Amino acid sequence: MSVIWTVLVGFIVGVVARFLKPGKDPFGFIITTALGIGGALLATYGGQSLGLYHAGEPAGFIGSVIGAILILVLYNMVAGKKAGS
C-alpha cells in the first residue's frame, strides 16, 4: 500500500511542479510521477545535507515541489544544450 501512496503523492507533486514552472514540458503520467518522486528524494537528501531535516525525516510537500522544479530546470538546461548544438 505504501508504494501506491508514493506513486500517488509523486504524481501530485510532479503535476504541481509542472504547473508552477513555466515552459513546455510534454511528459506523460510515468515521467511526471518519476519527477515528483525524484523531487521528494532530492528535497529529502538535500535538506538533510543542509541540516534542514534530521536523518530519516522526509521532506514536506513544498520541499518536494521545489525539488521537482529544480529537476525540471536542470532537465531544460541539458535538453536546451542538446537542441542548440
Residue frames relative to the residue before (quaternion, step in Angstrom):
aa qw qx qy qz dx dy dz
M 1.0000 0.0000 0.0000 0.0000 0.00 0.00 0.00
S 0.6326 0.5417 -0.3486 0.4299 3.60 1.04 -0.66
V 0.5942 0.5533 -0.3708 0.4509 3.61 1.13 -0.54
I 0.6425 0.5092 -0.3201 0.4748 3.58 0.97 -0.82
W 0.6437 0.5160 -0.3161 0.4685 3.58 0.98 -0.83
T 0.6452 0.5220 -0.3149 0.4605 3.60 0.98 -0.86
V 0.6629 0.4939 -0.3038 0.4737 3.59 0.93 -0.87
L 0.6577 0.5137 -0.3123 0.4538 3.60 0.93 -0.86
V 0.6845 0.4582 -0.2869 0.4892 3.60 0.84 -0.93
G 0.6230 0.5436 -0.3349 0.4519 3.60 1.02 -0.77
F 0.6495 0.5094 -0.3133 0.4695 3.56 0.99 -0.82
I 0.6614 0.5016 -0.3100 0.4636 3.59 0.90 -0.90
V 0.6489 0.5006 -0.3159 0.4781 3.61 0.95 -0.84
G 0.6552 0.5169 -0.3110 0.4547 3.60 0.95 -0.84
V 0.6534 0.5019 -0.3126 0.4727 3.59 0.97 -0.83
V 0.6559 0.5000 -0.3181 0.4675 3.60 0.91 -0.87
A 0.6542 0.5121 -0.3174 0.4572 3.61 0.93 -0.86
R 0.6688 0.4844 -0.3056 0.4740 3.60 0.94 -0.83
F 0.6334 0.5263 -0.3267 0.4638 3.59 1.10 -0.64
L 0.7187 0.4615 -0.2527 0.4547 3.60 0.94 -0.89
K 0.7039 0.4127 -0.2691 0.5117 3.60 1.08 -0.61
P 0.3647 -0.7517 0.5025 0.2222 3.58 -0.60 1.09
G 0.5664 0.5831 -0.4559 0.3623 3.54 -1.19 0.53
K 0.5046 -0.6474 0.4878 0.2970 3.50 -1.31 0.33
D 0.0747 0.7759 -0.6183 0.1004 3.55 -0.65 1.18
P 0.1122 -0.8456 0.5196 0.0489 3.61 0.07 1.26
F 0.1857 0.7902 -0.5560 0.1788 3.58 0.35 1.25
G 0.4132 -0.6935 0.5353 0.2486 3.53 -1.21 0.58
F 0.7891 -0.3317 0.2437 0.4559 3.53 -1.38 -0.19
I 0.6980 0.4856 -0.2895 0.4395 3.60 0.78 -0.98
I 0.6813 0.4705 -0.2976 0.4753 3.61 0.88 -0.87
T 0.6241 0.5285 -0.3375 0.4661 3.60 1.02 -0.72
T 0.6525 0.5016 -0.3050 0.4793 3.57 0.99 -0.83
A 0.6559 0.4986 -0.3080 0.4757 3.59 0.95 -0.88
L 0.6073 0.5496 -0.3423 0.4604 3.58 1.09 -0.69
G 0.6771 0.4894 -0.2873 0.4686 3.59 0.91 -0.89
I 0.6596 0.4890 -0.3050 0.4825 3.58 0.95 -0.85
G 0.6494 0.5100 -0.3107 0.4708 3.59 0.99 -0.82
G 0.6317 0.5306 -0.3244 0.4627 3.58 1.05 -0.74
A 0.6454 0.5111 -0.3128 0.4738 3.55 1.04 -0.79
L 0.6575 0.4983 -0.3088 0.4733 3.58 0.98 -0.82
L 0.6458 0.5142 -0.3194 0.4653 3.58 0.96 -0.86
A 0.6745 0.4885 -0.2959 0.4679 3.58 0.92 -0.88
T 0.6521 0.5217 -0.3215 0.4462 3.59 0.97 -0.81
Y 0.7628 0.3779 -0.2196 0.4765 3.58 0.64 -1.07
G 0.6177 0.5189 -0.3434 0.4809 3.59 1.12 -0.58
G 0.6576 0.5038 -0.2981 0.4742 3.57 1.02 -0.80
Q 0.6378 0.5105 -0.3277 0.4745 3.58 1.07 -0.68
S 0.6750 0.4822 -0.3071 0.4664 3.60 0.97 -0.76
L 0.6855 0.4486 -0.2774 0.5019 3.59 1.17 -0.51
G 0.5180 -0.6655 0.3950 0.3645 3.57 1.29 -0.10
L 0.4422 0.7002 -0.4543 0.3284 3.60 1.22 0.32
Y 0.7689 0.1914 -0.0959 0.6025 3.57 1.17 -0.67
H 0.4455 -0.6528 0.5387 0.2916 3.54 -1.22 0.53
A 0.6562 -0.4972 0.3814 0.4205 3.58 -1.26 0.37
G 0.8002 0.2513 -0.2141 0.5007 3.55 -0.86 1.00
E 0.6079 0.5361 -0.3552 0.4657 3.59 1.25 -0.14
P 0.3209 -0.7677 0.5179 0.1988 3.63 -0.62 1.04
A 0.5691 -0.5731 0.4623 0.3660 3.54 -1.28 0.39
G 0.5049 -0.6422 0.4862 0.3103 3.55 -1.21 0.46
F 0.7440 -0.4066 0.2905 0.4435 3.53 -1.33 0.02
I 0.6776 0.4893 -0.2982 0.4610 3.59 0.86 -0.95
G 0.6415 0.5152 -0.3202 0.4695 3.60 0.97 -0.80
S 0.6445 0.5195 -0.3160 0.4636 3.58 1.03 -0.78
V 0.6430 0.5067 -0.3207 0.4764 3.59 1.01 -0.79
I 0.6430 0.5072 -0.3244 0.4734 3.60 0.96 -0.80
G 0.6399 0.5177 -0.3213 0.4683 3.59 1.00 -0.78
A 0.6583 0.4993 -0.3053 0.4734 3.58 0.98 -0.82
I 0.6303 0.5125 -0.3371 0.4758 3.61 1.02 -0.71
L 0.6271 0.5250 -0.3374 0.4661 3.60 1.00 -0.74
I 0.6410 0.5052 -0.3258 0.4772 3.59 0.99 -0.77
L 0.6402 0.5192 -0.3244 0.4641 3.61 0.98 -0.77
V 0.6479 0.5092 -0.3207 0.4669 3.59 0.95 -0.84
L 0.6588 0.4975 -0.3052 0.4746 3.59 0.93 -0.87
Y 0.6333 0.5285 -0.3287 0.4601 3.58 0.98 -0.81
N 0.6830 0.4844 -0.2882 0.4645 3.59 0.89 -0.92
M 0.6166 0.5305 -0.3508 0.4642 3.61 1.09 -0.60
V 0.6802 0.4692 -0.2817 0.4876 3.58 0.95 -0.88
A 0.6815 0.4816 -0.2906 0.4682 3.59 0.87 -0.93
G 0.6346 0.5340 -0.3274 0.4527 3.60 1.06 -0.68
K 0.6532 0.5003 -0.3138 0.4738 3.57 1.03 -0.72
K 0.6392 0.5143 -0.3279 0.4684 3.60 1.04 -0.70
A 0.6811 0.4836 -0.2922 0.4656 3.58 0.97 -0.84
G 0.6816 0.5056 -0.2833 0.4467 3.60 1.09 -0.69
S 0.7034 0.4671 -0.2852 0.4536 3.61 1.12 -0.44
